[in-house]
Amino acid sequence: MTRKSNVQNIMGFALLMFIMFLTGCSSGGSGTSDGAAGEPTEDAAQGETQEERTIEFMTISLSPTFDEYINGVIDAFEAENEGVTVEWKDAPYDQIEQLVMTSASSGDLPDVINLNTLFLKKLAGLGALVNMDEAAADVKDDYFEGIWQSGDIGDGNFAIPWYVSTSGLLYNEKLLQEAGFDTPPSTFEEAWEYSEVIYEKTGAYGMVIAPNLHTQMPLHGIPIVSEDGTEATINTPEAVELWTTLKEKYDQGLVHKGILLDQAKVPELYAQEKVAFWTTGPQLFRQVNDLAPEVYENSNSAPALVGEAEVQNASIMNLAVPKQSEHVDLAVDFAAFITNSEHQLAFSEEANILPSVKEAAEAEHFTQGEDSDDPAVKGNFFAAQQLELAQDFTIPHENAGEIAEVVNKTFQGVLINDGDPKQALADLETQINSLLQE
Amino acid sequence: MGQPSTEVKPYLKKEKWSKRKITRLGVIYFFLLLLASFTIIPFLWTISISLKGDGDPIFSMPPQFIPEHWTLNNFIEVWNTVPIPTYLRNSVLLTIFGVSLPLITSALAAFPLARMKFKGRQFLFILIISTMMIPSEVTMIPMYLVINELNLMGTFAGVIVPGALSPFGIFLLRQAFLNIPKEIEESAIIDGANVWQIFWRILLPMVKPMLGTLCILFFISEWNSFLWPLLILQDESMHPLTVGLYKLQGTFVTNTRLIAAGAMIALIPVIAVFIALQRSFIDAAFSSSIKG
C-alpha cells in the first residue's frame, strides 16, 4: 500500500512541478532574458538610440578577485560616455574558446573579448576580428612594439594588448646550497651545469623542459617561422645542435619526463622539492606558497635565464573586437580605455602583472621590490626590467596553435623515442610549411 | 522490501568458521578494501585539504593527512566569495527538472515500446537507441542554435529541455518492463484495469528499483553538468553550483584549499541523494527475479 502511494506522490509532485514550470517559465523566463546577452542582436539595436548604447565585455577568470577594479574602470568609462552601458561577463579560462565559438555561431559575440594569443590568431584567421592597426592607430604607439605584435597574423594586428607577464626565476635556495651553489644560474648553459650537480647531490631536477618549445627556441635565437609568417625557419644547424644537446641531457636523466609530456605540474613538483628552479611569470610564484609554505620560505627569485639571443618571452592577454559588433568604435574605445596607462598601472598594482603600455611601465611601482623578501614581489621587479626585451613568440599565423603542437610533439618524440634530431627537424620543416600554406 | 541483507546474515552464522573460509573471506575482503581505498582516498584527501590552514602544506614529503592547524575558514571564505545560496537554489531547481522530466518521459516512452504491439516498434526503438551513439560534443552547437531560435537563451528552460528526453532511460526502463511477467498484466486486465491503470498502478511500482537507479544517474549528471549551463545561462545569478564554483579558480594564483572546500560543498548533496536512494540502486543491480 505505502509503496503505491509513494510512487504516486512522487510522480504526482513531479507532474505538478512540471506544469508549474511550464507556466512559470513562459511568463517569468522572458523577463530574465530581456536585453540579456542571449538576445539576438537586432532586438538590441532597435531599442537603442545613438545616445543609449550597450557593449558587452568578456574577460577570462578575473571575477571575483578583481571585481572592484574592473567595475571601477567600467564606471569611469560610462561616466565619460553619456548613455553607454558596459555589461561585464567573466568566463573560466578552460571554457573561453568553447564559449566564444558557440556564441560566434549564433551571432552574438561579446563586443570586447579578452583572449590569449593563440586563440586570438585562430579567430583573426577566420576574419572575425577588427584590424587594430587601423581602428586603434591613434594609440598604437603607446604600446611596446614587441607586445603590440601579439595579434599579428601576417597582415595586420587584430587586438590591443592588455596585460603581460614576462618571466622571473624562482629557485630553491636550500637545494642549491646542498649542491654547493650560493648564486642562482643566469644563462641556460649555466643552468645545465647546475642541473647536473643538483641532480647528483639532491636527486632534484634543475632545468625544466616543458612542452613549450615554440617559445623556448626563439630564446636561443631560433625562430620557428620567418617574420612575415610565410616559411619555416626551424631547420638550421643551430637548431640541430640545440636539440642534440637537449637529447643528451634527457639521456643523462636530467629532464623530468612528466613535465616534458605535460603530465606533471611544475608548481606541484617545485612544492615537493623535486624541482630546484623554475622560470615562469612571478604572478604564479605564490602558487608554491599555497601548496607548500615552507618551500616558499626557502625560495628566492632572480632574473629569468637568458639564451644566446638577448630576448625574453612575454605571455600576453589581448582584447579583441569582433567585426560583427554593433558598436565597433565604442568597443575599440573601451579596449583602449581599459588598457591605457592609468588603468593598466592600477591593475598591475593589484595583480602582480606587467602593463603593455610604455608609460605605465615607467612608474615607480616597477622600480621597487628588488630587496623584497617575497620572491613574487622581487620576481616582478626582474620581470619588469625585461619588458624592453620582451617579445611575443607566438607564431604570426592563424595556424599558430597547430604549428606549436607539431613542434612540441616532434621534440617529445625525439627525446622519448630516441629519434634523430637532424631528421626530425627536416621533417618538421616540411610539416610547418604545409601548415603555413593552408 | 523488508530488512536489507536479511538473507546474508543467517547464512554467515550457519556455516562453520573453518580455516579455509576465513582465509578465503580474508583475501576477498582485502581486495575489496584495496579497491575501496583507491576510490575513497582522493575523496579523503580533498576533505583534508579543505580543512587545512594557511600554514599547512598541501604538497610535502611525507604527505600530511591530518591538518595541523585545521580550520573551517576555507568553507567560510568560499561562502563569502561566491553566493553559494543562489547557486545552490539554481542547482536544485535545474536538478529537480533535470531528473523528473527524463524520468517521466522515459517511463511513458518505454511502456509502449515494451508492452504494446504496433507497426515499426522495433525500428523506432533502434532509432531511439542509435541516438546514444552520437557524442554530445557533436550536437552541442546545433542544440545551441535551436535553443537560440526558440528564444530560450538565458533561461532555465534552455538548460533543461535538451535533457528532457533520455534514450538511455528509455532503454533501461524498457528492459525493466520486459522483465515483468505478462501474467501479472493479464490478471489485471481480467480484473478490469485499463491501460493507464496497468501502467500506473502495476508496472511502475514494479520497476521502482530501476526508477531509483535512473534517479541517481540523472541526478549525478544533472548536478555535475557544467558546460551546457555555462553556455546557456549568461546571467551569473542563474548559474548552478558547478559553474559558480569555477570562480574560485583564479587567473594567477589558485587557492587549492578553497577549491577543495568548494568541491566538498558541491559533493554533499550528491552523497546525500546517493545514500537516500542507494537501496533501490542495489536492488536494481541484483533484481533478476520478481518477488510475488
HADDOCK unambig.tbl for C-alpha pairs under 7 A between the chains (distance, minus, plus):
assign (segid A and resid 4 and name CA) (segid B and resid 201 and name CA) 6.93 0.50 0.50
assign (segid A and resid 4 and name CA) (segid B and resid 205 and name CA) 6.27 0.50 0.50
assign (segid A and resid 7 and name CA) (segid B and resid 205 and name CA) 6.75 0.50 0.50
assign (segid A and resid 14 and name CA) (segid B and resid 100 and name CA) 5.92 0.50 0.50
assign (segid A and resid 29 and name CA) (segid B and resid 155 and name CA) 5.81 0.50 0.50
assign (segid A and resid 33 and name CA) (segid B and resid 154 and name CA) 5.76 0.50 0.50
assign (segid A and resid 37 and name CA) (segid B and resid 234 and name CA) 6.51 0.50 0.50
assign (segid A and resid 38 and name CA) (segid B and resid 153 and name CA) 5.18 0.50 0.50
assign (segid A and resid 38 and name CA) (segid B and resid 154 and name CA) 6.01 0.50 0.50
assign (segid A and resid 38 and name CA) (segid B and resid 234 and name CA) 6.87 0.50 0.50
assign (segid A and resid 61 and name CA) (segid B and resid 247 and name CA) 6.87 0.50 0.50
assign (segid A and resid 61 and name CA) (segid B and resid 250 and name CA) 5.90 0.50 0.50
assign (segid A and resid 61 and name CA) (segid B and resid 251 and name CA) 5.29 0.50 0.50
assign (segid A and resid 62 and name CA) (segid B and resid 250 and name CA) 6.77 0.50 0.50
assign (segid A and resid 62 and name CA) (segid B and resid 251 and name CA) 6.26 0.50 0.50
assign (segid A and resid 63 and name CA) (segid B and resid 247 and name CA) 6.47 0.50 0.50
assign (segid A and resid 64 and name CA) (segid B and resid 247 and name CA) 6.61 0.50 0.50
assign (segid A and resid 92 and name CA) (segid B and resid 246 and name CA) 6.70 0.50 0.50
assign (segid A and resid 99 and name CA) (segid B and resid 231 and name CA) 6.16 0.50 0.50
assign (segid A and resid 102 and name CA) (segid B and resid 141 and name CA) 6.17 0.50 0.50
assign (segid A and resid 106 and name CA) (segid B and resid 145 and name CA) 6.15 0.50 0.50
assign (segid A and resid 268 and name CA) (segid B and resid 59 and name CA) 6.93 0.50 0.50
assign (segid A and resid 271 and name CA) (segid B and resid 59 and name CA) 6.04 0.50 0.50
assign (segid A and resid 272 and name CA) (segid B and resid 59 and name CA) 5.69 0.50 0.50
assign (segid A and resid 272 and name CA) (segid B and resid 60 and name CA) 5.43 0.50 0.50
assign (segid A and resid 272 and name CA) (segid B and resid 61 and name CA) 6.54 0.50 0.50
assign (segid A and resid 283 and name CA) (segid B and resid 252 and name CA) 5.85 0.50 0.50
assign (segid A and resid 284 and name CA) (segid B and resid 252 and name CA) 5.78 0.50 0.50
assign (segid A and resid 284 and name CA) (segid B and resid 253 and name CA) 5.91 0.50 0.50
assign (segid A and resid 286 and name CA) (segid B and resid 253 and name CA) 6.54 0.50 0.50
assign (segid A and resid 287 and name CA) (segid B and resid 253 and name CA) 5.43 0.50 0.50
assign (segid A and resid 287 and name CA) (segid B and resid 254 and name CA) 6.71 0.50 0.50
assign (segid A and resid 290 and name CA) (segid B and resid 255 and name CA) 6.44 0.50 0.50
assign (segid A and resid 291 and name CA) (segid B and resid 57 and name CA) 5.53 0.50 0.50
assign (segid A and resid 291 and name CA) (segid B and resid 58 and name CA) 4.81 0.50 0.50
assign (segid A and resid 291 and name CA) (segid B and resid 59 and name CA) 5.58 0.50 0.50
assign (segid A and resid 292 and name CA) (segid B and resid 57 and name CA) 4.24 0.50 0.50
assign (segid A and resid 292 and name CA) (segid B and resid 58 and name CA) 5.91 0.50 0.50
assign (segid A and resid 292 and name CA) (segid B and resid 59 and name CA) 5.69 0.50 0.50
assign (segid A and resid 292 and name CA) (segid B and resid 60 and name CA) 6.61 0.50 0.50
assign (segid A and resid 293 and name CA) (segid B and resid 55 and name CA) 6.28 0.50 0.50
assign (segid A and resid 293 and name CA) (segid B and resid 57 and name CA) 6.06 0.50 0.50
